[in-house]
Amino acid sequence: MSRIEADHGLCEGIGMCETTAHEYFEVGDDGFVKVLQDSPGAGDEALVKSAVEACPVWALKLV
C-alpha cells in the first residue's frame, strides 16, 4: 500500500491536487496542502496518482 507525502517547502497552494482528489487533499488557509488521508483507499490509487502527477511543483509523492 502506498503512502502520500507532501513537501510544504515546495507547495505553492495551487490546488490541482484538491481539484483532482478532494477526498485526499485540501489547501488550507495557510496556503499549503493538507493530506486528509495518508493512504489511498481500495480502488483510489489511480485517482491519487493523478492528483500527485497534477502538482506543477512536484510537492506530492506516493511512497
Summary of the structure (lengths in Angstrom):
residues: 63
radius of gyration: 10.3
end to end distance: 8.7
largest distance: 30.5
contacts: 173
relative contact order: 0.35
helix: 24%
strand: 19%
